[in-house]
C-alpha cells in the first residue's frame, strides 16, 4: 500500500487526470482511484474534497449539480481549459521527476 505522504503532492494530478475526459463526482472519483490503483492507494474523502475545492478555487475545474445513474443529486467536477494546460504541465513535471528518481533507484547516479 502506498502511504498518503508519498502521494500527497500528486492528488491534484490524479484528480485532473480522471476528469479530463468526462465530469465526475467525488465518490465516483474515489472509487476510480481505488480501481486504477488496485487498492494500493485509497484516498480519504477529506483529502479528495480538499483537492477538488482547491482545484475549483484555482479555476482548474468547475462544478455543477447533476443526477447520478442511481438518481441521487451529485456535485460533478469537470476540467477547464486552464485545468488541461495545468495537467499537461504537471504531467511533464511528473515525467521529469520520475526520470530523476529512477536514476537513483536504478543505481545510474554515477
Kinemage of the C-alpha trace (Angstrom):
@kinemage 1
@onewidth
@group {chain A} dominant
@subgroup {mainchain}
@vectorlist {calphas} color= white
{ca unk a 1} P 0.000 0.000 0.000
{ca unk a 2} L 1.263 3.478 -0.884
{ca unk a 3} L 1.341 5.927 2.006
{ca unk a 4} L -0.616 9.161 1.831
{ca unk a 5} L 2.656 11.051 2.384
{ca unk a 6} L 4.228 9.524 -0.712
{ca unk a 7} L 1.365 10.540 -2.982
{ca unk a 8} L 0.264 13.812 -1.345
{ca unk a 9} L 1.824 16.069 -3.962
{ca unk a 10} L 0.148 14.219 -6.803
{ca unk a 11} L -3.504 14.180 -5.718
{ca unk a 12} L -4.342 17.176 -7.916
{ca unk a 13} L -2.689 15.473 -10.891
{ca unk a 14} L -4.703 12.312 -10.229
{ca unk a 15} L -7.993 14.207 -9.992
{ca unk a 16} L -7.329 16.264 -13.118
{ca unk a 17} L -6.359 13.095 -14.985
{ca unk a 18} L -9.658 11.481 -14.032
{ca unk a 19} L -11.885 14.408 -15.031
{ca unk a 20} L -10.081 15.230 -18.276
{ca unk a 21} L -12.405 13.014 -20.342
{ca unk a 22} L -15.708 13.340 -18.501
{ca unk a 23} L -17.164 15.049 -15.445
{ca unk a 24} L -17.275 13.035 -12.250
{ca unk a 25} L -18.457 13.401 -8.650
{ca unk a 26} L -16.284 12.872 -5.580
{ca unk a 27} L -17.453 9.393 -4.579
{ca unk a 28} L -17.025 8.179 -8.152
{ca unk a 29} L -13.523 9.685 -8.244
{ca unk a 30} L -12.598 7.851 -5.034
{ca unk a 31} L -13.890 4.576 -6.480
{ca unk a 32} L -11.970 5.072 -9.706
{ca unk a 33} L -8.761 5.853 -7.794
{ca unk a 34} L -9.171 2.631 -5.853
{ca unk a 35} L -9.894 0.667 -9.028
{ca unk a 36} L -6.985 2.111 -11.013
{ca unk a 37} L -4.514 1.556 -8.177
{ca unk a 38} L -5.792 -1.933 -7.441
{ca unk a 39} L -6.434 -0.720 -3.889
{ca unk a 40} L -2.708 0.083 -3.479
{ca unk a 41} L -3.867 3.594 -2.618
{ca unk a 42} L -7.145 4.634 -1.043
{ca unk a 43} L -7.837 8.331 -0.905
{ca unk a 44} L -9.505 9.768 2.169
{ca unk a 45} L -12.722 11.660 1.482
{ca unk a 46} L -11.366 14.762 3.238
{ca unk a 47} L -8.262 14.693 1.033
{ca unk a 48} L -10.370 14.341 -2.098
{ca unk a 49} L -12.819 17.108 -1.173
{ca unk a 50} L -9.933 19.419 -0.279
{ca unk a 51} L -8.355 18.709 -3.657
{ca unk a 52} L -11.467 19.395 -5.746
{ca unk a 53} L -12.179 22.590 -3.799
{ca unk a 54} L -8.556 23.720 -4.251
{ca unk a 55} L -8.738 22.943 -7.983
{ca unk a 56} L -12.044 24.775 -8.265
{ca unk a 57} L -10.722 27.865 -6.472
{ca unk a 58} L -7.742 27.853 -8.835
{ca unk a 59} L -10.073 27.731 -11.858
{ca unk a 60} L -8.760 24.326 -12.959
{ca unk a 61} L -12.127 22.589 -12.551
{ca unk a 62} L -15.693 23.802 -12.386
{ca unk a 63} L -18.594 22.170 -10.618
{ca unk a 64} L -22.252 21.703 -11.438
{ca unk a 65} L -25.158 19.807 -9.962
{ca unk a 66} L -26.431 16.738 -11.731
{ca unk a 67} L -28.122 13.439 -11.105
{ca unk a 68} L -26.084 10.245 -10.916
{ca unk a 69} L -27.146 6.965 -12.504
{ca unk a 70} L -28.637 5.966 -9.139
{ca unk a 71} L -30.840 9.063 -9.217
{ca unk a 72} L -29.011 10.918 -6.447
{ca unk a 73} L -28.212 14.602 -6.761
{ca unk a 74} L -24.422 14.988 -7.004
{ca unk a 75} L -21.883 17.741 -7.477
{ca unk a 76} L -19.905 16.958 -10.622
{ca unk a 77} L -16.466 18.320 -11.414
{ca unk a 78} L -15.146 18.962 -14.909
{ca unk a 79} L -11.810 20.206 -16.140
{ca unk a 80} L -11.428 23.696 -17.602
{ca unk a 81} L -9.131 24.886 -20.363
{ca unk a 82} L -6.733 26.165 -17.707
{ca unk a 83} L -7.004 22.790 -15.993
{ca unk a 84} L -5.981 20.997 -19.190
{ca unk a 85} L -2.936 23.235 -19.578
{ca unk a 86} L -2.050 22.709 -15.912
{ca unk a 87} L -2.468 18.942 -16.318
{ca unk a 88} L -0.127 18.970 -19.317
{ca unk a 89} L 2.479 20.949 -17.355
{ca unk a 90} L 2.208 18.735 -14.276
{ca unk a 91} L 2.321 15.565 -16.370
{ca unk a 92} L 5.588 16.715 -17.942
{ca unk a 93} L 6.908 17.653 -14.499
{ca unk a 94} L 5.965 14.168 -13.242
{ca unk a 95} L 7.839 12.516 -16.106
{ca unk a 96} L 10.928 14.608 -15.372
{ca unk a 97} L 10.686 13.885 -11.632
{ca unk a 98} L 10.236 10.166 -12.232
{ca unk a 99} L 13.228 10.138 -14.571
{ca unk a 100} L 15.452 11.756 -11.949
{ca unk a 101} L 14.310 9.461 -9.125
{ca unk a 102} L 14.646 6.392 -11.363
{ca unk a 103} L 18.316 7.216 -11.891
{ca unk a 104} L 18.924 6.918 -8.162
{ca unk a 105} L 16.706 3.905 -7.588
{ca unk a 106} L 18.227 2.021 -10.519
{ca unk a 107} L 21.758 2.936 -9.485
{ca unk a 108} L 22.617 5.030 -12.523
{ca unk a 109} L 23.577 8.073 -10.483
{ca unk a 110} L 27.283 7.798 -11.148
